[in-house]
């Protein structure tokens, strides 16, 4: 499972950074030169506050895991990553 997570991290590192740190211009379809920033994006000072206080970043990671199993990833991949317990 650790190797599967590592492979996903290498493949989708931009999306993970975007969802964990809530950047405005680093998502899959929202590049840094885009005129329209992401609706869920934080300002730079909110990102720094989140890094310093740690808890917002932890909650964003938990949210990433939940959202990935709500249809963003196929169920087999969600199970392989260990985000969803087998029923």
C-alpha positions in Angstrom: 0.0 0.0 0.0 2.9 2.4 0.7 4.3 1.9 -2.8 0.8 2.6 -4.3 0.6 5.8 -2.3 4.1 6.8 -3.4 3.2 6.2 -7.1 0.1 8.3 -6.7 2.1 11.1 -5.0 4.5 11.1 -7.9 1.8 11.1 -10.5 -0.6 13.7 -8.8 1.8 15.8 -6.8 0.3 19.1 -8.1 -3.2 18.1 -7.2 -2.2 17.0 -3.7 -0.4 20.3 -3.0 -3.4 22.2 -4.3 -5.8 20.3 -2.1 -3.7 20.1 1.0 -2.4 23.7 1.0 -5.5 25.1 -0.9 -3.4 27.1 -3.4 -5.1 29.4 -5.9 -3.2 28.4 -9.0 -1.8 24.9 -8.6 -4.7 22.6 -9.3 -5.1 20.3 -12.3 -7.1 22.6 -14.5 -6.1 25.8 -12.9 -2.5 26.7 -13.8 -0.5 29.5 -12.2 -1.0 31.8 -15.3 -4.8 31.4 -15.2 -6.8 34.6 -14.9 -9.4 32.9 -12.7 -8.1 31.5 -9.4 -9.5 28.5 -7.7 -12.6 29.1 -5.7 -11.3 27.1 -2.7 -7.8 28.7 -2.8 -6.4 30.5 0.2 -4.4 33.7 0.2 -0.6 33.4 0.9 -1.0 34.5 4.5 -3.7 31.9 5.1 -1.4 29.2 3.7 1.5 30.3 6.0 -0.8 30.4 9.0 -2.0 26.9 8.1 1.6 25.6 7.9 2.5 27.3 11.2 -0.5 26.0 13.1 -0.5 22.6 11.4 -4.2 21.7 12.2 -5.7 23.4 9.0 -3.2 21.3 6.9 -4.2 18.1 8.7 -7.9 18.8 8.2 -7.2 19.6 4.5 -5.4 16.2 4.2 -8.4 14.4 5.9 -10.7 16.2 3.5 -8.6 15.1 0.5 -9.0 11.5 1.6 -12.7 11.8 2.0 -13.3 13.6 -1.3 -11.1 11.1 -3.1 -13.6 8.3 -2.1 -16.7 10.3 -3.0 -16.1 9.8 -6.7 -12.9 11.6 -7.6 -11.1 8.2 -7.8 -12.4 4.8 -8.9 -13.4 2.7 -5.9 -10.7 0.1 -6.6 -8.0 2.8 -6.5 -9.5 4.3 -3.3 -9.3 0.9 -1.7 -5.7 0.3 -3.0 -4.6 3.6 -1.4 -6.2 2.6 1.9 -8.5 5.6 2.1 -11.7 3.5 2.3 -12.0 0.4 4.5 -13.1 -2.8 2.8 -16.7 -3.7 3.6 
